[in-house]
Amino acid sequence: MPQNTKLNKLLIALCLMVAFLVQAQVYAQMVIGQPNLGFSQACASDSFNSYSTTFIFSPESALNASNQFTIELSDADGDFSNAEVVYTSSPGWITSSPATINFSLPETTAGENYRIRIKSSSPVATSSASVAFAAYYKLQDSPFTINNLVSTGAYCTGGSYLLTIDNPGTGNNDSPLNYPSLTFNWYKETSATTSVFVAEGSTLQVSEEGTYFVETNYGSCTSNSFSNRVTISEVSISGEADATIVSSLGNPYCPEQGLTTLSTIGGISYQWFKDGEEIPNATNQMYQTNESGMFSVQVDLGDCSASGTIDLVSELFNSTINVDDVNQILEDETLSIEITTNAISPEFVWYLNNEIIVDATESYYDATEIGDYRVVITETDGCNGSRTYEFVIEQGIEPFPDVEKIPNVISPNGDMINDTWVIPLQYTSGTNTEIVILNDQGKLVFQTLDYQNNWPEYNLNLKSVNQLFYYIITTTDGKVKKGSITIVK
């Protein structure tokens, strides 16, 4: 091959290589435009945390198959020195421009000047930063309580009153103190609709009268995370303020929910009372109870004091039962039990010797068996509480059995056997027979024309083992029977 021909081929090859390298370099360079935000501020929470951004890039042909786009989030001041990646695409998933992607905010987000930027991995490129935007992740976004939900507080002249966010507080309070990253702003009302910022922090030391409240600091993101209002007043030395008392379960309250907590204003020491009587050891700011009544508290504020009262009412229904704790029935007799109640939609469950009585579901029951009974009344609407009555039915003794002889020995020891002096029917109630009983000294101890087989009804204060009495029975036709009665202890 001639020398010129070889040289020409070499030159052509070099030119092609240079052209390829230039073209490869051109295609490797890519520009990503500033991300366009699909929102003006990002107020995230556990119920919503998705935000979009749109960006352009060029040329599309520069993207390699392995390329991934990422979104970086700056700090609250717009600085990317410690940027956090909040989105990464799948390799090769985004191939055309413009592109729109969604991302979520970290739970630690809180500030007014965040920015984002877009980066690609192959080829490597970074966009300019977006415009600044406010962003907050609202970990807690519901009303919460301060001052144990007590609406008032008082301090002595020259002193102060400490307001605190409750943790956990009473009832279902969702305390924002459970989220350590949150911060708080305190405000003082200047009118019914306006207020001024006072201070930051989870507590506030108040030395000026007024109405105060606190909000979780979510900046420009409107929030539902705010507290109840507390009105603070100043009390002159040796004066007395009104101390509000709050029941955690409300008033009236349902005791089936458990104990209700009574809370009052903060002070140095406390003493609780019920119906005017001091409650032993009830010396804290809060007192728990499941009772109804007039509760009051005396609060020592230092150089002055405060007192308050609450008429606490239970919502649990009222009911009564028409039988005694212990009842007696004779063979073939029936005891009718009836429950009277104002319970809403009540249910009744009856038991005999701890076994449910099948089909006994009404407010009444006719008992024919002896044993231990129980009835449970449950209110199925309203307070949803229940009450229980327990009673016993025993085998009774026939008060007027048909006996043949007048007994001369009885043993009133409560064993239901020979406890009283039981005589033949011809001398008992309805026969107008006079019964007279004398002690061993001849003193009258009992007399009736309507004997019920019930002597001795009361304690005879027996002094000896066997005490002697005498009886005189006189019928309407003048016939008389006499004898003695020995009482055996």
HELIX and SHEET records of a PDB file:
HELIX    1   1 GLN A    3  ALA A   28  1                                  26    
HELIX    2   2 GLU A   60  ALA A   62  5                                   3    
HELIX    3   3 ASN A  147  LEU A  149  5                                   3    
HELIX    4   4 PRO A  176  ASN A  178  5                                   3    
HELIX    5   5 PRO A  255  GLN A  257  5                                   3    
HELIX    6   6 LEU A  425  TYR A  427  5                                   3    
SHEET    1   A 2 VAL A  31  ILE A  32  0                                        
SHEET    2   A 2 PHE A  57  SER A  58 -1                                        
SHEET    1   B 3 ASN A  36  LEU A  37  0                                        
SHEET    2   B 3 TYR A  51  PHE A  55 -1                                        
SHEET    3   B 3 ALA A  99  PHE A 103 -1                                        
SHEET    1   C 3 GLN A  41  ALA A  44  0                                        
SHEET    2   C 3 PHE A 133  TYR A 137  1                                        
SHEET    3   C 3 ALA A 110  TYR A 114 -1                                        
SHEET    1   D 4 GLU A  84  THR A  88  0                                        
SHEET    2   D 4 PHE A  69  LEU A  73 -1                                        
SHEET    3   D 4 ILE A 116  SER A 121 -1                                        
SHEET    4   D 4 VAL A 124  THR A 126 -1                                        
SHEET    1   E 5 THR A 152  CYS A 156  0                                        
SHEET    2   E 5 VAL A 230  VAL A 235  1                                        
SHEET    3   E 5 GLY A 210  THR A 216 -1                                        
SHEET    4   E 5 PHE A 184  GLU A 189 -1                                        
SHEET    5   E 5 SER A 195  GLU A 200 -1                                        
SHEET    1   F 2 TYR A 161  THR A 164  0                                        
SHEET    2   F 2 THR A 203  VAL A 206 -1                                        
SHEET    1   G 5 GLU A 240  ASP A 242  0                                        
SHEET    2   G 5 SER A 305  LEU A 312  1                                        
SHEET    3   G 5 GLY A 293  ASP A 300 -1                                        
SHEET    4   G 5 SER A 269  LYS A 274 -1                                        
SHEET    5   G 5 GLU A 277  GLU A 278 -1                                        
SHEET    1   H 3 VAL A 246  SER A 247  0                                        
SHEET    2   H 3 THR A 260  SER A 263 -1                                        
SHEET    3   H 3 MET A 286  THR A 289 -1                                        
SHEET    1   I 3 SER A 319  ILE A 321  0                                        
SHEET    2   I 3 LEU A 335  THR A 341 -1                                        
SHEET    3   I 3 TYR A 364  ALA A 367 -1                                        
SHEET    1   J 5 VAL A 326  ILE A 329  0                                        
SHEET    2   J 5 SER A 386  GLN A 395  1                                        
SHEET    3   J 5 GLY A 371  GLU A 379 -1                                        
SHEET    4   J 5 PRO A 346  LEU A 352 -1                                        
SHEET    5   J 5 GLU A 355  ILE A 356 -1                                        
SHEET    1   K 5 VAL A 409  ILE A 410  0                                        
SHEET    2   K 5 VAL A 480  VAL A 488  1                                        
SHEET    3   K 5 ASN A 466  THR A 474 -1                                        
SHEET    4   K 5 GLU A 434  ASN A 439 -1                                        
SHEET    5   K 5 LEU A 444  THR A 448 -1                                        
END                                                                             
